[in-house]
Amino acid sequence: MSPIVWVVIAALIGINAFYVSAEFGAVGVRRSRIRWMAERGNALARGLLPYIETPAGLSRYVAASQIGITVSSLILGAYAQATLAVGVTGLLVARLGVDADRARDAAEVAVLLSLAALQAVVGELIPKSVALQFPAEVALATVLPMRWSLRVFRPFIAAINATTTLILRLVGARLSLQRHVHSPDEIDLLLAESRDGGLLEPEEQQRLHRALRLGRRRVRDLMVPLESLTMVPDDIAWNDLVGAVTSSPFSRLPVYRGRRDQVIGVLRVKDLVNRFVQQGPTPLAQLMRPVVRVSQDLAADRIAAALRERRAHQAMVIDASDAVVGLVTIQDVLVALVGGGRRKA
């Protein structure tokens, strides 16, 4: 068998492996990383970015890869049948005395199975595995040949897309150009697999799991309930107020009027001490600060942003009737992220 035959077969399998790598590299790469590299002058990243930044561009990129895989596989099969199968047939007839027709059938089957196994391992599984492990590197390494392929295959890509759209319309469906996105449950599964694979420590996986689930919780799930709050009435006597402040470990105390669910302000212990040092006993009304209120149905992952916008450390949680049902602080969000029991206030 001529060495040229083996060189051609190896080249065709290599072409197949290239297109497999290019496809999985482009699909698996993080757009943010490529965008960051492009902004810093990486020419390959600038060339790749238009194809992965839009669903339509990525669809054309994948279509070109699929055409390359299909064409190289068809050529490989036809070439192998015309060369390897003929050579194997001659060997079976000459050395084993097998009937020519049976030898040809056996040779074709043997060549087909052997090349299919070689193609699956070398042309599919290995490049796919490498591309999934190093998507950015593979995508950048293959982008220039892929740009040439996109130009060569442009008529075929247009025909394939038009045919696909027509068939989908006939069956009442439509072509989706959206990139694949992961649901929270899928991300949670990926985190668990990363932990099992040794890429994440168990504690890191738990923290990421809590952060992922934080958006599904509400303020009412994190707040300190009203019955657990340390509060003072607005008509409290000065001596009783000083006693309540000195016996409390907290730096801020809600002030209510009449009922505990009618909070009218917040007393900062620091304000009370400063005013007492400067002026002596001061009416509570002059010490109170405005109270920040948030709905009990607010998503838990928005608490920090809401408090930051209002320059507050804590907020009273209210229900649909505007009655106070609890208190939430930045600390409660941190406890939800890092773990720990519910605190008292």
KAFENTA-V338086 format. One line per field, one symbol per residue. ss: DSSP state (H for helix, E for strand, C for the rest). psi: psi as a letter, one per 40 degrees, with the letter a starting at -180 (. if undefined). Layout:
ss->???
psi->???
This chain:
ss->CCHHHHHHHHHHHHHHHHHHHHHHHHHHCCHHHHHHHHHCCCHHHHHHHHHHCCHHHHHHHHHHHHHHHHHHHHHHHHHHHHHHHHHHHHHHHHHHCCCHHHHHHHHHHHHHHHHHHHHHHHHHHHHHHHHHHCHHHHHHHHHHHHHHHHHHCHHHHHHHHHHHHHHHHHCCCCCCCCCCCCCHHHHHHHHHHHHHCCCCCHHHHHHHHHHHHHCCCEHHHHCEEHHHCCEEECCCCHHHHHHHHHHCCCCEEEEECCCCCCEEEEEEHHHHHHHHHHHCCCCHHHHCECCCEEECCCEHHHHHHHHHHCCCCEEEEECCCCCEEEEEEHHHHHHHHHCCCCCCC
psi->hhdddddddddddddddddddddddddeihdddddddddeehdddddddddedidddddddddddddddddddddddddddecddddddddddddefiidddddddddddddddddddddddecdddddddddgdddddddeddddddddddedddddddddddddddddeeiihheiihihidddddddddddddeediidddddddddddedeeiiddddihideeihiiiefiidddddddddeheiehhihihcidegheahhhddddddddddeahhiddediiihhiiieehhdeedddddddefidiihhiadeeiheahiiddddddddeiiihii.
